[in-house]
Amino acid sequence: MFKPIALLFTATILLLSCNNDNENTNADANAIAAPINLDYSIVKVYPHDTSAYTQGLEWNGNTIIESTGLEGKSILHVLDSNQKQLGTKVKLLAADFGEGATLFNGKIYQLTWKSHKVYVYNAKTLAKEKELYWPYEGWGLTHNDTALIVSTGESNIYFVDPTTFTIKKTLGVFNNFGYVSNINELEYVNGKLYANVYGRNSIIVIDLITGIVTNTVDFSNLLAQSGVKYDPLTIDPGYVLNGIAYKPSTHSFFITGKCWPVMVELKIK
C-alpha cells in the first residue's frame, strides 16, 4: 500500500533533480568568464623623468606626448623616441591638475582632474586653440576613429564628440566579480581598450562592445625586471603604475608610472 506513494516521491525527486541540473547548466552558460592573463616581454628600458607625474601618454609617429599632473606642476610636452625633451613644455595654470591626453585629427586634447576643463592644442606647435567643458572628473583619455574616449575614475567610460565634448555613448566596464572602478589612463589599440586601474600593478583589456574585461596583464615585477632597485611607492604612495602608449610601427607598448625612473617598451603576448 505504500509503493505508489514511494514511487511518486521518487519521481518528484528525480524531476526536481533534473530541473536543478538544467538551472545549473544555464547558470554556467550565462556566467561571465574570468579575464585571461596575458604575458609580456621587455624590449628596451628608457629613462623617465622622476619629476613627471604621468597622467597621459601617446605616440605620434616617432615622438611621444606626455601629460603630467599635480597642481602647479602640470605640463604637456613632447619627447623624442629616446625620451628626450623636444621644444618647450606647456605649463598649465597653477590651479589645474593635468590628466589624460590624446592626439586626434591634428589636435591634442588634455583633461584636467577637477577643473572641468579640456585644453585643445595645435599638435604641431602646442599652441592652445580652445577650451572645452567636461562635467565630470577627468582621468584617462584616448580615441577611436570617430570619438574621444574618457574615463572618470569610476566604472563607466564615455565616448564623446571631439568638437563639443558632448557624450555620445556610455559603457559600463565589468568583470566576473562585477563593475570595475578606478579606471584611469587609457589606450585604444586595434579595437580594444587598454586601461590602468588606479592603484593596481596591472592593466586590463576591455571589449568595447560589451564592456567586459577580457584580459589582464600583471606588471607587479616590471620595475624589478627593468633593473630598478627601489619601489617608487616607498617615496610616495601616489607613485603608481600609470601610462600606456602603443607604437604602431613597432607593435610595442610603452609603460611607465607616476614619477617612475623608467619607461619600458614591451610586447604583450
DANOR-V932839 format. One line per field, one symbol per residue. phi: phi as a letter, one per 30 degrees, with the letter a starting at -180 (. if undefined). Layout:
# DANOR-V932839
phi->???
This chain:
# DANOR-V932839
phi->.cdedddddddddddddddddddddddddcddddeddccbbdcaccdbddcdddbbbadbicbbcbcbcidibdbbbbcddcicdcicdccddeddcdbdbacbhibccbdbdbdicbdccdddciddcabccbdcdcbcbaacdbbdbbcbiccccbcbdddciddcabbdcbbdckdccidbdbbcbhicccbdceiccaccccdddciddcbbbdcecddddcidcbcedddadddceakbbccddchcccbbbdiddbbcdaccc
